[in-house]
Amino acid sequence: MKRVVLVGAGYTSVWAYRAIVRRMPRAHVTVVTERPRHSFHGYTAETLAGRLTVGAANSSVAEACPRARVLIGAVTDVDPEHRTVGVAGPDGACSRLAYDELVVATGARERLDSVPGLAEHGHGLRHEHTLSALRARLHAALDEPGTTEVAVVGGGLAGVETAAAIAQLDPRLRVCLLSSGRPAAQLADVPGGCERVMTELERCGVRVRSGVRAAAVDASGVDLTDGSRVEAPIVVSALGSAATALPGLEPHAQPDGRLVVDRTLAVRPGVWAAGDCAAMPRPEGSAQPWYPADALHAINAGTRAGRNVVAGLRGRRPREFRYTELGKIATFGRSRAVGSMLGVPLGGLPLALIRQVLFVWFIPSRRQALRMLRWRTTAPVTTRRLTAAAPRTALA
């Protein structure tokens, strides 16, 4: 029986698992993950706005990969010569796991260490505990007299949506978005996209400081690279993420930590990598050298990696990874959105509905998707009770 090890339990691993078991049902697949739940990051804005509880869209890895062995632990090293990985369990016990094919899909970590003081005084967005802490802080601010300044560092799509979601909670939360370039620059190829984003931010009451970077963060605000300062006791990081190469694979990593892969997503014989942890090259002649780090690319790259794993196990030639972007969307509430789908500029309620359908479709556990939809239609969260506990069905 062929042994396949998937490192990580994000989008790439889940869709690689699906591709493998569909084509080789008898393969022995092991998923090594530090967390027993797959984190779905698409609903950050809804979570901050109080329309979803923290983790409501997250899925049990065992549900998402029902025919895999799920091993809770951290990979300590990779030995590609002997095709083994070291795993440290939650109790500290170490073991070695043999594989015929290995897929590295560790994703990336938040760049909280990229700005002095941000890790100590800022709030991240990627994990349940950091989102819970941010919501609790926002709740506490609304119980205080007067207004509270909030600084969102990072002007990408995540930063824009986060700033708008917080600003719409209550007028007493005054939000300033700090962007090194044009906010939502990913929408620059959408006709009027960036301008429409600025209009929506203004409508939400978000102040924008563009052309500046955060130089340092402390308990009361953010120092900027132009010498000015934004006073804000609540600082949120939307700076994106950075990869960290696994021990044993450092020779195959770029300085930014991403693993170098060829166009079939191979690192070396028997080792594949995809998603945020990999520098995935675009086809020759593309305007940009690498595919971007986002969920849709990770999903499709995971599918290709899984198919190529099966091809390798069967002695067949792997195929190149190619993906045409489905769309880019920034949302500003339940019925307002800016972006494009399949190259067609869209906005408003139609685009917001398309986004909701796609997001539910890409929740890897059908059971969790149904739980979330059932809970949303029966027990919505109010914006004033940001820290309210989720119903058991929403987090099962």
C-alpha positions as CSV (number, residue, x, y, z in Angstrom):
1,M,0.0,0.0,0.0
2,K,1.4,3.4,-1.0
3,R,2.0,5.9,1.8
4,V,1.2,9.6,1.3
5,V,1.9,12.2,4.0
6,L,0.2,15.6,3.9
7,V,1.8,18.2,6.1
8,G,-0.7,20.8,7.2
9,A,-4.5,20.8,7.1
10,G,-5.3,23.9,5.1
11,Y,-6.9,24.3,1.7
12,T,-4.0,22.7,-0.2
13,S,-3.9,19.6,2.0
14,V,-7.7,19.0,1.9
15,W,-8.0,19.3,-1.8
16,A,-4.8,17.2,-2.4
17,Y,-6.4,14.6,-0.2
18,R,-9.6,14.6,-2.2
19,A,-7.7,14.2,-5.5
20,I,-5.6,11.4,-4.1
21,V,-8.4,9.3,-2.6
22,R,-10.6,9.7,-5.7
23,R,-7.9,8.3,-8.0
24,M,-6.2,5.9,-5.6
25,P,-8.8,4.8,-2.9
26,R,-6.4,2.3,-1.4
27,A,-3.6,4.8,-0.7
28,H,-2.7,5.2,2.9
29,V,-3.0,9.0,3.5
30,T,-1.8,10.6,6.7
31,V,-2.5,14.2,7.5
32,V,0.0,15.8,10.0
33,T,-1.5,18.9,11.6
34,E,-0.9,20.9,14.8
35,R,-4.6,21.8,15.0
36,P,-7.5,19.4,14.6
37,R,-9.6,21.9,12.7
38,H,-9.3,23.3,9.2
39,S,-9.3,27.2,9.4
40,F,-11.6,28.9,6.9
41,H,-10.4,32.5,6.5
42,G,-13.0,33.9,4.2
43,Y,-15.4,35.0,6.8
44,T,-13.1,37.3,8.8
45,A,-15.2,40.4,8.1
46,E,-18.4,38.6,9.0
47,T,-16.9,37.4,12.2
48,L,-15.7,40.9,13.2
49,A,-19.1,42.3,12.3
50,G,-20.7,39.9,14.6
51,R,-22.7,38.0,11.9
52,L,-20.7,34.8,12.6
53,T,-19.1,33.4,15.7
54,V,-15.4,32.8,15.7
55,G,-14.6,29.6,14.0
56,A,-18.2,29.0,12.8
57,A,-17.0,28.1,9.3
58,N,-14.0,26.0,10.5
59,S,-14.2,22.2,9.9
60,S,-13.0,19.2,11.7
61,V,-10.0,17.8,9.8
62,A,-11.4,14.3,10.4
63,E,-14.6,15.3,8.7
64,A,-12.8,17.0,5.8
65,C,-10.5,14.0,5.3
66,P,-12.6,11.1,6.5
67,R,-10.5,8.3,5.0
68,A,-7.1,9.7,6.2
69,R,-5.3,9.1,9.4
70,V,-5.1,12.4,11.2
71,L,-2.0,12.8,13.3
72,I,-2.0,15.8,15.7
73,G,1.6,17.1,16.0
74,A,4.3,19.3,14.5
75,V,6.7,18.2,11.8
76,T,10.2,18.6,13.3
77,D,12.2,17.7,10.2
78,V,12.1,16.1,6.8
79,D,14.6,13.5,5.6
80,P,14.0,13.4,1.8
81,E,16.8,10.9,1.2
82,H,15.2,8.2,3.5
83,R,11.7,9.6,2.9
84,T,10.7,10.1,6.5
85,V,9.4,13.0,8.6
86,G,9.8,13.6,12.3
87,V,6.7,14.4,14.2
88,A,6.4,15.8,17.8
89,G,3.1,15.1,19.4
90,P,1.2,17.3,21.8
91,D,2.8,15.4,24.7
92,G,6.3,16.0,23.4
93,A,6.8,12.4,22.2
94,C,8.7,12.2,18.9
95,S,8.3,9.6,16.2
96,R,9.2,9.1,12.5
97,L,6.7,8.7,9.8
98,A,7.7,7.0,6.5
99,Y,6.3,8.1,3.2
100,D,6.4,7.3,-0.5
101,E,5.1,10.7,-1.5
102,L,5.1,13.9,0.7
103,V,3.0,17.0,0.1
104,V,4.2,20.1,2.1
105,A,1.2,22.4,2.6
106,T,2.1,24.2,5.8
107,G,0.6,27.5,4.6
108,A,2.1,30.6,6.2
109,R,2.2,32.5,9.4
110,E,1.1,36.0,10.0
111,R,3.8,38.7,9.7
112,L,3.4,40.0,13.2
113,D,7.2,40.1,13.6
114,S,7.6,42.4,10.6
115,V,7.0,45.6,12.6
116,P,8.5,46.1,16.0
117,G,5.9,45.9,18.8
118,L,3.2,44.5,16.5
119,A,3.3,41.0,18.0
120,E,3.0,42.4,21.5
121,H,0.4,45.1,21.0
122,G,-1.4,44.1,17.8
123,H,-4.1,41.7,16.9
124,G,-3.9,39.1,14.1
125,L,-6.7,37.7,12.0
126,R,-5.8,34.2,11.0
127,H,-6.5,32.1,14.1
128,E,-9.5,31.6,16.3
129,H,-7.7,32.8,19.5
130,T,-6.5,36.0,17.9
131,L,-9.9,36.8,16.4
132,S,-11.5,36.1,19.8
133,A,-9.1,38.4,21.5
134,L,-9.8,41.2,19.0
135,R,-13.6,40.8,19.3
136,A,-13.3,41.0,23.1
137,R,-11.2,44.1,22.8
138,L,-13.7,45.8,20.5
139,H,-16.5,44.8,22.9
140,A,-14.7,46.3,25.8
141,A,-14.1,49.5,23.8
142,L,-17.8,49.9,23.2
143,D,-18.5,49.6,26.9
144,E,-16.2,52.6,27.5
145,P,-17.3,56.2,27.3
146,G,-16.3,58.2,24.2
147,T,-14.8,57.0,21.0
148,T,-11.9,54.5,20.5
149,E,-9.4,54.8,17.7
150,V,-8.6,51.6,15.7
151,A,-5.6,51.3,13.3
152,V,-5.7,48.6,10.7
153,V,-2.2,48.0,9.3
154,G,-2.2,46.8,5.7
155,G,-4.2,47.9,2.7
156,G,-4.8,44.7,0.8
157,L,-8.2,43.1,0.4
158,A,-8.1,41.7,4.0
159,G,-7.2,45.1,5.4
160,V,-9.9,46.9,3.5
161,E,-12.6,44.4,4.5
162,T,-11.4,44.4,8.1
163,A,-11.4,48.1,8.4
164,A,-14.9,48.4,6.9
165,A,-16.3,45.6,9.1
166,I,-15.0,47.2,12.3
167,A,-16.1,50.7,11.3
168,Q,-19.6,49.5,10.7
169,L,-19.9,48.0,14.2
170,D,-20.5,51.3,15.9
171,P,-19.7,55.0,15.1
172,R,-17.7,55.1,18.4
173,L,-15.1,52.9,16.7
174,R,-13.0,55.3,14.6
175,V,-11.0,53.3,12.1
176,C,-7.8,54.4,10.3
177,L,-6.5,52.2,7.5
178,L,-2.7,52.4,6.9
179,S,-1.7,51.3,3.4
180,S,1.8,51.4,1.9
181,G,0.2,51.8,-1.5
182,R,-3.2,52.2,-3.0
183,P,-5.8,50.3,-0.9
184,A,-7.1,47.1,-2.5
185,A,-4.4,47.4,-5.2
186,Q,-5.4,43.8,-6.2
187,L,-8.4,45.4,-7.9
188,A,-6.4,47.8,-10.0
189,D,-7.2,45.8,-13.2
190,V,-11.0,46.1,-12.5
191,P,-12.3,49.2,-14.2
192,G,-12.9,51.7,-11.4
193,G,-12.3,49.1,-8.8
194,C,-9.9,51.0,-6.5
195,E,-12.0,54.2,-6.8
196,R,-15.1,52.2,-5.8
197,V,-13.3,50.7,-2.8
198,M,-12.3,54.2,-1.6
199,T,-16.0,55.3,-2.0
200,E,-17.1,52.4,0.1
201,L,-14.5,53.0,2.8
202,E,-15.6,56.6,3.0
203,R,-19.2,55.5,3.3
204,C,-18.2,53.2,6.2
205,G,-16.4,56.1,7.9
206,V,-12.9,54.7,7.4
207,R,-10.0,57.2,7.2
208,V,-7.2,56.1,4.9
209,R,-3.5,57.0,5.2
210,S,-1.8,55.7,2.0
211,G,1.8,55.8,1.0
212,V,3.0,55.1,4.6
213,R,4.2,52.0,6.5
214,A,4.1,51.2,10.2
215,A,7.5,51.7,11.7
216,A,6.7,50.6,15.3
217,V,3.7,49.8,17.4
218,D,3.2,50.4,21.1
219,A,0.3,50.2,23.5
220,S,-1.2,53.5,22.4
221,G,-0.6,53.7,18.7
222,V,1.5,53.3,15.6
223,D,4.6,55.3,14.5
224,L,4.8,55.7,10.8
225,T,7.7,55.8,8.4
226,D,7.1,59.4,7.5
227,G,7.7,60.5,11.1
228,S,4.0,60.9,12.0
229,R,2.0,58.9,14.4
230,V,-1.5,57.5,14.6
231,E,-2.9,57.3,18.2
232,A,-4.9,54.1,18.5
233,P,-5.1,51.7,21.5
234,I,-6.4,49.0,19.2
235,V,-4.1,47.9,16.3
236,V,-5.0,45.2,13.8
237,S,-2.5,43.5,11.5
238,A,-3.6,42.8,7.9
239,L,0.0,42.6,6.6
240,G,-0.5,39.2,5.0
241,S,1.7,36.1,5.8
242,A,5.2,34.7,5.4
243,A,6.3,31.1,4.9
244,T,8.7,29.1,7.0
245,A,10.6,26.2,5.4
246,L,10.6,22.9,7.3
247,P,13.9,21.7,8.7
248,G,15.5,19.4,6.1
249,L,14.1,21.4,3.1
250,E,15.9,24.6,3.6
251,P,18.2,24.1,0.6
252,H,15.0,24.2,-1.5
253,A,13.7,27.4,0.0
254,Q,13.9,31.0,-1.1
255,P,15.0,33.7,1.3
256,D,11.4,34.5,2.1
257,G,10.9,30.9,3.3
258,R,8.8,29.7,0.3
259,L,9.8,26.3,-1.2
260,V,11.0,26.5,-4.8
261,V,8.9,24.2,-7.0
262,D,8.8,23.5,-10.7
263,R,5.7,23.9,-12.8
264,T,4.4,20.5,-11.7
265,L,4.7,21.6,-8.0
266,A,7.6,19.2,-7.4
267,V,10.4,20.2,-4.9
268,R,12.4,17.1,-5.6
269,P,11.6,13.4,-6.3
270,G,8.9,12.3,-3.8
271,V,8.3,15.8,-2.4
272,W,5.7,18.3,-3.5
273,A,4.7,21.7,-2.2
274,A,1.8,24.0,-3.0
275,G,-0.2,26.9,-1.5
276,D,1.2,29.8,0.5
277,C,4.4,27.9,1.5
278,A,5.5,27.4,-2.1
279,A,6.8,29.8,-4.8
280,M,4.5,28.5,-7.6
281,P,5.7,29.7,-11.0
282,R,3.3,30.9,-13.5
283,P,3.5,29.8,-17.2
284,E,6.2,31.3,-19.3
285,G,5.3,34.7,-20.7
286,S,3.1,35.7,-17.7
287,A,3.3,39.3,-16.4
288,Q,4.1,38.1,-12.9
289,P,6.5,35.3,-12.0
290,W,4.6,33.6,-9.2
291,Y,1.0,32.8,-8.5
292,P,-0.4,34.8,-5.5
293,A,-0.9,33.4,-2.1
294,D,-4.7,33.1,-1.7
295,A,-7.3,30.4,-1.0
296,L,-8.4,29.8,-4.5
297,H,-4.9,29.3,-5.8
298,A,-4.1,27.0,-2.8
299,I,-7.3,24.9,-3.5
300,N,-6.5,24.4,-7.2
301,A,-2.8,23.9,-6.6
302,G,-3.7,21.2,-4.0
303,T,-5.8,19.4,-6.5
304,R,-3.0,19.4,-9.0
305,A,-0.5,18.3,-6.4
306,G,-2.8,15.4,-5.4
307,R,-3.2,14.4,-9.0
308,N,0.5,14.5,-9.6
309,V,1.2,12.4,-6.5
310,V,-1.0,9.7,-7.9
311,A,0.7,10.1,-11.3
312,G,4.1,9.6,-9.6
313,L,2.9,6.6,-7.7
314,R,1.7,5.0,-10.9
315,G,4.9,5.9,-12.9
316,R,3.2,8.4,-15.0
317,R,4.3,11.9,-16.0
318,P,3.0,14.7,-13.8
319,R,1.3,17.7,-15.4
320,E,2.0,21.4,-15.0
321,F,-0.1,23.5,-12.6
322,R,-2.1,26.2,-14.5
323,Y,-4.9,28.2,-13.1
324,T,-7.0,31.1,-14.4
325,E,-8.2,33.3,-11.7
326,L,-11.8,33.0,-10.8
327,G,-12.2,36.5,-9.4
328,K,-11.3,39.1,-6.8
329,I,-13.8,40.6,-4.4
330,A,-13.9,43.1,-1.5
331,T,-17.0,43.2,0.6
332,F,-18.5,46.0,2.7
333,G,-21.4,44.5,4.5
334,R,-24.1,42.1,3.6
335,S,-25.0,43.5,0.2
336,R,-22.2,45.7,-1.0
337,A,-19.1,44.4,-2.8
338,V,-16.6,45.5,-5.4
339,G,-14.6,43.2,-7.8
340,S,-14.9,40.9,-10.8
341,M,-15.7,37.4,-11.7
342,L,-14.1,35.7,-14.6
343,G,-12.8,39.1,-15.7
344,V,-16.3,40.7,-15.7
345,P,-16.5,43.7,-13.4
346,L,-19.4,43.3,-10.9
347,G,-20.6,44.9,-7.7
348,G,-23.3,45.3,-5.2
349,L,-25.7,42.6,-4.1
350,P,-25.2,40.2,-7.1
351,L,-21.4,40.0,-6.4
352,A,-22.0,39.7,-2.6
353,L,-24.4,36.7,-3.3
354,I,-21.9,35.1,-5.6
355,R,-19.3,35.4,-2.9
356,Q,-21.5,33.8,-0.3
357,V,-22.3,30.8,-2.6
358,L,-18.7,30.3,-3.4
359,F,-17.5,30.5,0.2
360,V,-20.1,28.0,1.4
361,W,-19.1,25.7,-1.5
362,F,-15.5,25.8,-0.5
363,I,-16.0,24.9,3.2
364,P,-14.4,21.5,3.1
365,S,-16.9,19.7,5.3
366,R,-20.4,19.6,3.9
367,R,-21.7,18.9,7.4
368,Q,-20.0,22.1,8.8
369,A,-21.4,24.1,5.9
370,L,-24.9,22.9,6.7
371,R,-24.4,23.6,10.4
372,M,-23.2,27.1,9.7
373,L,-26.1,27.9,7.3
374,R,-28.6,26.5,9.7
375,W,-27.2,28.5,12.6
376,R,-27.0,31.7,10.5
377,T,-30.7,31.5,9.7
378,T,-31.9,30.7,13.2
379,A,-29.5,32.5,15.6
380,P,-27.7,35.5,14.2
381,V,-25.1,37.2,16.4
382,T,-25.8,40.8,17.4
383,T,-23.1,43.4,16.9
384,R,-23.3,44.4,20.6
385,R,-22.5,40.9,21.8
386,L,-19.3,40.3,20.0
387,T,-18.0,37.8,22.5
388,A,-21.1,35.8,22.8
389,A,-20.4,32.0,22.8
390,A,-21.2,30.2,19.6
391,P,-24.0,27.6,19.6
392,R,-22.7,24.1,20.0
393,T,-23.8,23.2,16.4
394,A,-21.8,26.0,14.9
395,L,-18.5,24.8,16.3
396,A,-19.0,21.1,16.3
